[in-house]
Amino acid sequence: MTLLLPAFLLGACSDDTASPAGIGGAGAGGMASAGTGGSGAAGTGGSGTAGTGGSGTGGSGTAGTGGMGGITDNPEFGFKVLCPAPAQALILDFTPAGGSPGVDAGAADAGADAGAPPVRDTTFGNFGTTFAGGTYSYPADGTWPIASDVAQGNWHLSGNVGTFSGFGLYIGGCNVLDASTYDGISFTISGSVAMGNAITLNVNTSANEVSHVWLNTRQPPPPTTAAVNSGRCIPSGNQFDGSCAPPTFSVPVTAQPTTVTVLWAQLTSGYPSLTVNPSEITGISWSFPVPPGAGDPVNAMPYPMDIVIDNIRFVDNP
């Protein structure tokens, strides 16, 4: 049956205490390096006097261009590498190509070897030539790993969720996808999620994605080496404080396989952009409900889940 109901999170978390990448963000101001904005008056850079070295109270401002430490002036800020336009609506149906479950054939689900050993992830498309990418899930190890298997002609995820956990699609050879010729995305889902019987679909865009320039300059040492992205969001406090967040939609999970269709307009509650701009998609992902005490080996209250995802595709307005 089909339900019409109101991704690609780029990167996965393997640390039991880590929040999912790309959701939320960190402060734009307090960690500004000395220099720009520090030698003049406070102006937009802060709430007090700037100081001549950039380390005065003006350097700790959170809003103005001085407090951003020149992030938006970096030539890599918001830098777009546009993906090739999708040649077809189908993204993944998990049919092994050439006998390899690690490569999707993009055809009907047939010929999957039921006896094949687990294969954690698969890819789609031809990198460098067509719209391409692959699957990921997190955490892959630690106290509460998420098991992922694409060898059976679908995407089977299972495990005990005890920390921030989820799965998604990454895009390869580019960092922004224009999917505006489509109205949304659909997929088939079945299984069980003990906490709430639902998961969350996230569709991130350039407006809401944390800029890699911020990530590579504002994180505690040693600095991260985030890949160049098209993100234009500068967090107000920290990377996961909710000031940079993708629009979302809650997807029900039932034992009966159900095709879920989610239109771009039905994804809401993003920040700073409330809804999805389909011409600037940077990630499609799904996240599991966060358990009480997430990531705490003593106080966490993990719950079981076991789901199957299949036939992920773009859709026109049905």
N, C-alpha and C positions, 0 to 999 in steps of 0.2 A: 504494500500500500504506500501511498505517497502523502506526505504531510507538507503543506506549504507553510513555512515558518519565517517570523520576522527576520589567509592565509592566506603568510609564510613567516613565522617568527624565526629569525635567522640566528640560529645558534641554540645549543642545548646546554642544560645544567647537569653536571654530574656530581656536584657537591650536595650532600644531604641538607645543608643549611642555606643553600643559595636560592634566591628567587628566580623565576623564569626570566630569561633574557628578553629584553625589549619591552617589558611591562613595567611601567613606572620610570622614574628617572632621578637623577641626583642634582644637587644644588648648582645653580648657575653662578652664584656669587662667591660664597665664602672662601673658596680655595683659589681665587684668582692669583696668578703669579705676578710678581712685581713687574713694573714696567708701564705699559700703556695705561693711561688713566690715572697713574700715580703721581705724575709730576705737576699736575695742575690742581685746580680746585676740585672739590668733591663732585660737583655737578650731578650727573645722573649715576655716577659710579657708586655712591654710598651715602651714608647718613651723617657722616662727620667730616672732619678735615681730611683731605686726601693723604697728606704726608708726601714728602719728596721721594721716598723710596718705594712707594707702592704698598708699604706694609702698615700704613696707618688705618684708621677706622674706615676711611673711604674705600679701601681695597676690599672691604668685606661686604659691600653693598650687594644686593641680590637682583637688582632690576636693570639698571642702565647699561649702556654699551661699555662703560668703563669697568663695571663689575663683571662683564663677560670676558674680560681679559683678551679681547681681540678675537674671540672664537668665530664670530660671524664674518670677520675680515679675512679669515684663513681661506685661501683659494679652493681648498677641498671641502669647505662647509657646504652641505647640501648638494654635493657633486653627483650628478646623475649619470649612470651608465645604463641606457635603456635596453631592455630585453627585446629580442625579436618578438613580433606579434604572434600569439598562439595561432597555429595553423588549423587547429581543430578544437572543439569544445572539450574533448576528453583529455584529462591530465594523467590519471593513473587508474588502471584497472587490475594491476598486479599480475598480469599474465607474463610468465617467464619468457624472455626473448632469447632465442638460440639455446634454449635449455638452461639459461642462467636466471635464477630468481632475482639476482641483483640488478637486472636490466629489464624494464617493463616494455612489453611489445606493443602496448596500446591497442590491443585487439580484444575480442570477446574472451571471457574467462573460460578457457578450455585447455586441457592438457597439463594443468598443474599437477605435479607429482605429489600425491598425498603422503608418500613415504620419504619425501626429501627432508634432510636435516634443517634445523632452523637457520634462516638467513635474516640477519637483523634489519637490513635496510635495502632499498632499491633506488634506482635512478630512472628518469624519464627524459625523452628528447635527446638531441644531439648537441652537446656542448660546443658553443662557438658558432653554431649554424642555425639551430632552431631554439625556440623556448625550451629550456631544460632546467633540471634540478634533481631533487631527490628527497628522501624521507629522513627523519631523525626522531629520536625520543630521548627523554631525560627523566631522572638520572639513569645512566647506563650501568652504574655500579654503586658501591656504598651499602648502607644499611637497608635501603628500600629501593632496589633497582627495578626499573620497568622492563619487563621482557618484551621483545619485539620480534615478530616472525612474519616474513613476506613470502615464504616458500610455498604456501598452500594456495596461491592464487587470490589472496586477500591480505589484509594487514591485521594481524592478531596481536593485541597488546594485553598484557596481564601482569599482575603483581599486587603487592600491598603498598598502598599510597601512604607514606609517612612524612613526606616533605613536599615542597613545590615540585610538581610533576606534570608532564604533558608530552605532546608529540606534534610534529608539523612537517611542512614542506619548505625546503630551502630552494632558492633560485640560483643558478650557476652562470658565471660569465657575465653577470650584469647585477644591478642593485635596485632596479625599479621596473615594474611591469605595468604597461598600459592595458588594462582589461576593460576599458570603457565600452567596447563593442558588445560586452555581455552585461547582463543585469544582476548576476549573482553566481553562487556556487551551489552544487548539490553533491551528496554522497550518501551511501547506504551505511547504516549503523545498526548493530545489534549487540546484546550482551547484558552486563549488569555492572552497576557502580553502586556500591553499598551505601555511600554517602550521598543521598539526594536523587539517585537515578538520573543524573544529568551531567553533562560536561559543557565547557564553554568554548565556543568558536571565537577566535580572535583574527581580525584582518587589520594588519598594521599598514600605515602609509607614511610617506615622507614627512608629513606635517607632525605626526605623533611619535616618530621614531627618534630615540636619543642619538644625537649627532656623534659620530665616531671621533670628531675633533675634541668634543667635551670628554668622551671616554678616555682618550689617549693623553689628556692633559690634566684632568681633575681627579683621577682615581688615586688612592693612596699608593705609595711606592711599594714594589716596583710598578711602573706604569703599565697599563694594558696595551695591547697592540691590536685594537679592533680594526677590522678591514674597513676600507673606505665605503661609506654608505651615503645615501641621499637624505638621511635624517636631518630635520631642521629643528628638532625640539631640544631645548636647553633646560634641564631639570632645575627645580627651585630649591631642592634640599639634597636628595641623593637619588641614585639611579632608580630605586624602587619605591619612591614616595608617592607615586600616582600622578605626578605632574606631567608625565609623558606616558600615555596609555592608549592602546588600540581600541577601536570600537568592538563591541562584543555582542554575542547572542547566546542564550542558554539553549542547549540541545538536549531533548529528552532521550533517554536510553531505555529500550525495552528488549525483552527476549526475542521478539519477533523482528526480523530484518525490516527496516523502514527506510525509505528514501526521503531524506530531508533536503528541502530546497530553501536556501537563505538568500534573499535579495540584498544587494549592497545597502539599500535604503533601510533595511530592517536591522542593521547593526548600529548600535548606539552606545552612548556613555564613554566615547573616546575623549582624550584630552591631550592638547588643547583643542583639537578639532573633534567635534562631537560625532560626526558620521564619516563614512568611507568616501574618499575621492578615488574612484576606480582607475583613474589614469596614473595614480602614484602608489600602487600597491608594492609593499616591500616584504610582506610575509603573511602566510596563512598558517595558523596553528590551532591546536585544541589543548585546553588545560583541564586538569582534574580538580575537583573541589579541594581546597586546602584543609587538611585535618587539624584538629586542635593540637597545639604544641608542635607544629610542623618543624621537623628537623632536629628536635630535641630527643636524644637517644633515651632519656629517662621519662620524659613527660608526654612525648608524642602519642597520639591515639590513632594508629594506622588503620586503614580499612581495605578490604579486598575489592579488586575490580578485574573484569575480564570482558573485553570488547573486541569486535571485529568491524573494520572499516573497509569499504570497497567502492569502486566506481566513482572516483572523485572527478568532477567535471565542472566546467563553466556552463551557465544556463542563460537563455534568453527569458524574458518575462513570460511565465507560463500562462 
